[in-house]
Structures are given as structure tokens and as C-alpha cells.
Amino acid sequence: MMFAAQEIPDDTRRAVNAATARSRLPQSVMLSGGSQALREQCAKELCMAALCAAPAPGTQIPCGQCHCCRKVLAGTHPDVMRILPTGGRKTVSIRDVREQLQETLYKSPTEADNKVYLFDGADALSPQIQNALLKSVEEPPEDVMFLFLCEQRESMLTTVISRLTEYPLGDTLSAGQREEDEAVTATAKEIAAALASGDEYTLMLKTAPMAKNRAMMAQTAAQLIRIVRDALAEHSGARLLSGCDREALLLASRYDAPALMEIKAAMDRIVSNAAANANENLLLTLFSCSLAPVMKQRK
């Protein structure tokens, strides 16, 4: 099932899965609301569905195991083209759109049967750029999907929104919530990378920012659980869902399933203890002491 994250509205989940089951994904899509990590994860799932190479009739799409799906997950598929700012700019320019999209729009995909043009932070696109995209979005070539990731849909022109199929991903985070969410994800990624490296000193350094912040420790532990689940999924060839693919793959390459389950159990204890208002110093010690024995293990 696609869009399985609990916070995604049921109507959105049903609509996406119904379209995928009928092989009728829209060609121009907007993912709105939710967190940045959730939008990125849902974008990967849509890209996988659009490019999946599973050949057998009746096979679940996306399969998550073909070479196309795995390249999308790894962020290396040549037919997923992010439209990015160049020349040191922070926002996409008309020139970027012309060179990265309009000059390649009618060229054949490189590996898959289709290709995806992805705009992250689409609500930062200027009205001039949005207007320049109108015709392409309204009448895309048959082998093209446009995918717009948008936190604040109100920043998009009504004329553009009317040409897109919108999949709302839930309430938009406030600025404070977004900053906190990004800090938790960044810390969880750094701790996962430290675990994969086997460096106890680095692990200690990466856990330090959580001192005296029980809520952050609980949230970081919960995010680490999701990353570990993805590492276990990698062992079995299942789809990755945490949005932290690189870190999950690093853990999967270093640890076998029993060691990964030990990491998960340690994080479960931290989440439980945090919910019981355990002392912050105790929780921080648990992060290091519970994980240190696991770090001595390798495949």
C-alpha cells in the first residue's frame, strides 16, 4: 500500500492507491502540507509507481524491488529530474526551468518508460515561473509526470492548482514545529550514521544536543526506530519508508537483523522511559550505554 504513513488523510491514501491500482496516476500532481520528510517520502513512492519496471501483469505497483524502484529509493534514477537553482541562487529561475525542463521535455526517458520532473519547495516558485509552466503542466507529453512538493498551497497560483491533482498530506507544520521536526530528523540521521561507523565517541557527540530535552530524545528515538525498520526492510527487499534511506542502508550494510533488533529495543526503552518522565540524564546515558555493545557487532 502506498502513502501508509499514519498522519496522511484517509481520503488521500484511498485516492492514490485507487489511481495506482488502475495504472492511472495523474500526470501533474501536487503534494501539499505535512512535513518536509513526509512530502519527500510520498514523492519517492509516486516516482516509484511512475517508473516501476515490474513486468508481470497483476504485480503490485510499485514493486519496490526492480532496478527502477531501487534507484528511485537511492536517489540515483536518471529519469527523476529535480529542477534545482543554479549559479549560487537559492530559488529556481526562468533559465533553470528552460535548461532543465523545457529543453528536455520531449526527449525520451533514459531508462524507464516514463520520467518525472520534480519541484521541491514549489510554493517558492515566482508567479512568472508558475505562469511559464502552465501549458506544460496542462498538456504534458504522455511519458511525463510533473510533481510539485508544496508546504503552503496558498503560495501557488490558482491557475496552476486548477491544473494539478492535489494530494493533501495533512496539516502544515508551524515554523516552530517545522524547525523542531527538522532538528529531530537531522539528529536521528547523525546518530544512525555514527552507529553505522562504529565510532562510540562520535555517537556521544551526536547525542549531546539532546541533553535536558526529554521530548527531543523521545522523538529522536522514534525516528531511529523508523530508520532501523527500514534497515530491516532492506534485508528483506521491502520498501523503505522513513525518508532516511542513506542512513538505513548504512545500518543494513553493517548490522545483521538480530543486531538491528537490539538497536530497536534500546530505542523502544527510551521512548517508554521518556513517556514515564524519566530523568533526562538517565535517558541520555541510555542512548550511549544501550547502543555501545551493539556497535561492537558486525555482520
C-alpha positions in Angstrom: 0.0 0.0 0.0 1.2 3.5 -0.9 1.1 6.5 1.4 0.9 4.3 4.5 2.1 6.9 7.0 -0.4 7.3 9.8 -0.7 11.1 9.5 -1.8 11.1 5.9 -5.6 11.6 5.5 -7.6 8.5 4.6 -9.1 10.2 1.5 -5.7 10.9 0.1 -4.5 7.4 0.8 -7.5 5.9 -0.9 -7.2 8.2 -3.9 -3.5 7.4 -4.5 -3.9 3.7 -4.1 -7.0 3.6 -6.4 -5.2 5.5 -9.1 -2.1 3.2 -8.8 -4.2 0.1 -8.9 -5.8 1.3 -12.2 -2.4 2.4 -13.6 -3.9 5.9 -13.9 -1.7 8.1 -11.9 -2.3 11.8 -12.8 0.5 13.4 -14.8 0.5 16.6 -12.9 0.5 16.2 -9.1 0.9 18.4 -6.1 1.7 17.0 -2.6 0.7 19.7 -0.1 1.0 20.1 3.6 2.7 17.7 6.1 6.3 17.7 6.9 9.2 18.0 4.5 10.2 14.4 5.3 6.7 13.2 4.6 6.5 15.1 1.3 9.8 13.7 0.2 8.8 10.1 1.1 5.5 10.4 -0.7 7.3 11.8 -3.7 9.6 8.8 -3.8 6.6 6.5 -3.7 4.9 8.3 -6.6 8.2 8.3 -8.6 8.5 4.5 -8.0 4.9 4.0 -9.2 5.5 6.0 -12.3 8.8 4.3 -13.2 8.4 0.8 -11.8 9.7 -1.9 -14.2 7.8 -4.8 -12.8 6.8 -6.7 -15.9 4.2 -9.3 -14.8 0.5 -8.5 -15.1 -1.1 -8.2 -11.7 2.2 -7.4 -10.0 1.9 -4.8 -7.2 3.0 -1.4 -8.4 5.3 -0.1 -7.3 7.1 -3.4 -6.6 9.9 -1.8 -4.6 12.4 -4.4 -5.8 13.0 -3.8 -9.6 16.1 -1.8 -10.6 13.9 1.3 -11.2 12.3 1.3 -7.8 15.7 0.7 -6.1 17.3 3.6 -8.0 14.4 5.9 -7.0 14.9 4.9 -3.4 18.6 5.5 -3.6 18.1 8.9 -5.3 20.0 7.8 -8.4 17.4 7.3 -11.1 18.2 9.4 -14.2 14.5 9.8 -15.1 13.7 11.6 -11.8 14.8 15.1 -12.6 14.7 17.7 -9.8 14.5 21.2 -11.0 17.2 23.0 -9.0 18.5 26.5 -8.7 21.9 27.1 -10.3 24.6 29.8 -10.2 24.5 30.1 -6.4 20.9 31.2 -6.3 18.5 29.9 -3.6 15.5 29.8 -5.8 14.7 28.4 -9.3 15.0 30.9 -12.1 13.3 31.0 -15.5 16.7 30.0 -17.0 16.8 26.9 -14.8 13.3 25.9 -15.9 14.2 26.4 -19.6 17.5 24.5 -19.4 16.4 21.7 -17.0 12.9 21.2 -18.2 11.8 22.8 -21.4 14.9 21.7 -23.4 14.4 18.1 -22.3 10.7 17.8 -22.1 10.2 16.0 -25.4 13.3 13.8 -25.2 12.8 10.1 -24.4 13.4 8.8 -20.9 16.8 7.4 -20.2 16.0 4.1 -18.6 12.3 3.8 -17.6 9.2 4.2 -19.8 8.4 7.5 -18.1 10.2 10.4 -16.5 9.3 12.7 -13.6 10.1 16.4 -13.2 10.1 17.2 -9.5 9.8 20.7 -8.0 10.7 20.7 -4.3 9.5 23.8 -2.5 7.1 24.7 -5.3 5.5 27.3 -3.2 8.7 29.4 -3.6 8.4 29.5 -7.4 7.8 33.0 -8.6 4.5 33.8 -10.4 6.5 34.3 -13.6 7.8 30.8 -13.4 4.4 29.3 -12.5 2.9 31.0 -15.5 5.6 29.7 -17.7 4.8 26.2 -16.6 1.1 26.4 -17.3 1.0 24.9 -20.8 3.4 22.1 -20.0 1.5 21.1 -16.8 -1.8 21.2 -18.6 -0.7 19.2 -21.6 2.4 17.1 -20.7 3.8 14.5 -23.0 2.4 11.0 -22.4 5.6 9.8 -20.7 6.0 12.8 -18.3 4.8 13.3 -14.8 5.1 16.7 -13.0 5.4 16.5 -9.2 5.2 19.7 -7.1 6.0 19.5 -3.4 4.3 22.4 -1.6 4.1 23.3 2.0 1.8 26.3 1.7 -0.6 25.8 -1.2 -1.8 29.4 -0.9 1.5 30.5 -2.4 0.7 28.7 -5.7 -1.3 30.4 -8.4 -4.9 29.3 -8.7 -4.4 28.8 -12.4 -1.6 26.3 -11.6 -3.5 24.5 -8.8 -6.5 24.0 -11.1 -4.3 22.0 -13.5 -2.9 19.8 -10.8 -4.3 16.8 -8.9 -3.7 17.7 -5.3 -2.9 15.0 -2.6 -3.0 16.7 0.8 -0.7 15.1 3.3 -2.1 16.6 6.5 -1.8 19.8 8.4 1.1 22.1 7.6 3.6 22.4 10.4 4.1 25.8 12.0 7.5 27.4 11.7 8.4 26.2 15.2 7.2 22.7 14.6 9.0 22.5 11.3 12.2 23.6 12.9 11.8 21.0 15.6 10.9 18.3 13.2 14.0 19.1 11.1 16.2 19.1 14.2 14.9 15.7 15.3 15.4 14.2 11.8 18.9 15.6 11.5 19.9 14.3 14.9 18.4 10.8 14.2 20.4 10.7 10.9 23.6 11.7 12.6 23.1 9.0 15.3 22.3 6.4 12.8 25.5 7.3 10.8 27.5 7.1 14.0 26.1 3.7 14.7 27.0 2.5 11.2 30.5 3.8 11.6 31.0 2.0 14.9 32.6 5.1 16.5 31.4 5.4 20.1 33.0 8.9 20.5 31.0 10.2 17.5 27.9 8.7 18.9 28.4 10.5 22.2 28.9 13.8 20.4 25.8 13.4 18.3 23.6 12.6 21.3 24.8 15.6 23.3 22.4 18.1 21.7 19.5 16.3 23.3 20.7 16.9 26.9 17.9 18.2 29.1 15.3 17.8 26.3 13.2 14.7 27.1 10.8 15.4 24.2 13.5 15.6 21.7 15.1 12.3 22.9 11.8 10.5 22.6 11.1 11.9 19.1 14.7 11.1 18.0 14.4 7.6 19.4 11.1 7.2 17.5 12.7 8.4 14.3 15.6 6.0 14.8 13.1 3.1 15.2 11.7 4.0 11.7 15.3 4.1 10.3 16.1 0.7 11.8 12.8 -0.7 10.4 14.0 0.4 7.0 17.3 -1.3 7.6 15.5 -4.5 8.4 13.3 -3.9 5.3 16.4 -3.6 3.2 17.5 -7.1 4.3 14.2 -8.5 3.0 13.9 -6.3 -0.1 10.8 -4.4 1.1 10.2 -0.7 0.5 11.9 1.9 2.7 9.5 4.4 4.4 11.4 6.5 6.9 12.7 9.1 4.4 16.2 8.4 5.7 17.3 5.9 3.0 21.0 6.6 3.2 21.2 6.0 6.9 19.1 2.9 6.7 21.3 1.4 4.0 24.4 2.2 6.1 22.9 0.4 9.1 21.8 -2.6 6.9 25.3 -2.9 5.5 27.0 -3.1 8.9 24.5 -5.0 11.1 22.5 -8.2 10.8 18.9 -8.5 11.7 19.5 -9.5 15.4 21.8 -6.5 16.0 19.3 -4.2 14.4 16.6 -5.6 16.7 18.8 -4.8 19.6 19.0 -1.2 18.5 15.2 -1.0 18.1 14.7 -2.5 21.5 17.0 0.1 23.0 15.1 2.9 21.3 11.8 1.4 22.5 13.0 1.6 26.1 13.9 5.2 25.6 10.5 6.1 24.2 8.8 4.2 27.1 11.0 5.8 29.8 10.5 9.3 28.3 6.7 8.8 28.4 7.1 7.9 32.1 9.0 11.2 32.7 12.4 9.6 33.3 15.3 11.8 34.2 16.9 13.4 31.1 20.4 12.4 32.2 19.3 8.8 32.5 17.8 8.9 29.1 20.9 10.4 27.6 23.0 7.7 29.3 20.7 5.1 27.9 21.4 6.3 24.4 25.1 5.7 24.7 25.2 2.7 27.1 22.4 0.7 25.3 24.0 1.2 21.9 27.7 0.7 22.8 27.5 -3.1 23.0 25.7 -3.3 19.6 28.4 -1.2 18.0 31.0 -3.9 18.6 29.0 -6.2 16.4 29.3 -6.6 12.6 27.8 -8.8 10.0 
